């Protein structure tokens, strides 16, 4: 098994060796080019897909969170037996996250900005700081 450090070094090495074609794909996503590459050279497609994902994650302010999310996506991809099943699993994950966010927002509004119920997937403890505001929620 590879360590996290080995994987990061491997990705950074691959990012340095990106071709002009790959750099253009990172700036402007072209579905047809990616589909053509996937049909013609699946291994190259997978290598480039990983490099682009790693580039986006490493350039973010939320590297740890995004690595965790990408790990979850990768695990779902491995568990799915077909591409359609994978798509459905990932869609379900996205909808679950959206519903959790919506529930948190509704609880925030309904409780007069006093308390927020923790998300079922990611409970965190935080000190709530009350700010003076002229906005009053509609009831």
C-alpha positions, 0 to 999 in steps of 0.5 A: 500500500502507498502512504499519503506522502508517496501519493502526494509526491506522485501526483505532484510529479504528474502535475509538473509533466502535464501537456498543453492539452491537459492544461487546456482541459483544466482551464476549460472543460471540454466533454467531447475531448475527455470522452474521446480520450476515455474511449481511445486510451482509458489508462491515460484518461484515468491518469489525467482525470486524477491529475486534474482532480489533484490540481484542483484539490491542492489549489484550494483552501479546504485541502483536507475537506476536499481530500476526504470528499474525494476519498468518499467519491473514490470508495463509492466508485469502487463499490459500484459495479456499473457506471450507472450505479456509481452515478446514482450513488454519487447523486444520492450523496449530493442530495443527502448533503443538500438536504442536510444543508437545507434542514440546518438552514430551516432550523436556523431560521425557525429557531430565531437564529438562537440554535442550529441543529447539527447535521446528521452526517457531520455533528460539530461543537461550536460557540455561537456568536450572536450579532446585532442585526435589524433583520427579523425572520418572517413567520 
